[in-house]
């Protein structure tokens, strides 16, 4: 018996198993893919998947912007 394991040669999903969809942006805050991209991922080809992955760092910036926290609520800046 051999130790060869069949592996698929495909672009891995960016899913990190923290699935919370932003209600307005309709983007998962865990992997940063849109609902449509998540649903279509298994049917996408490698080039389509790489294109989505290339956009994720830019999307991350939109979800990491601070809104001011306590200082903003108290009117201080």
C-alpha angles and dihedrals in degrees: 000000000000129000093225112132121197111239130184117235101222142121109274122238117255089223112136095183093251101114113183116146117213103232097221103033093038089219126131107246090210102056098010094229121135120248088252093052092049091051094047097041096100091052096045122103122232094264092052091049092049090051090054092046090051090058096050099083090055091050091049090063090060091057098044099055111120117231097205102271120208095342091058092049090053092049095249125127 
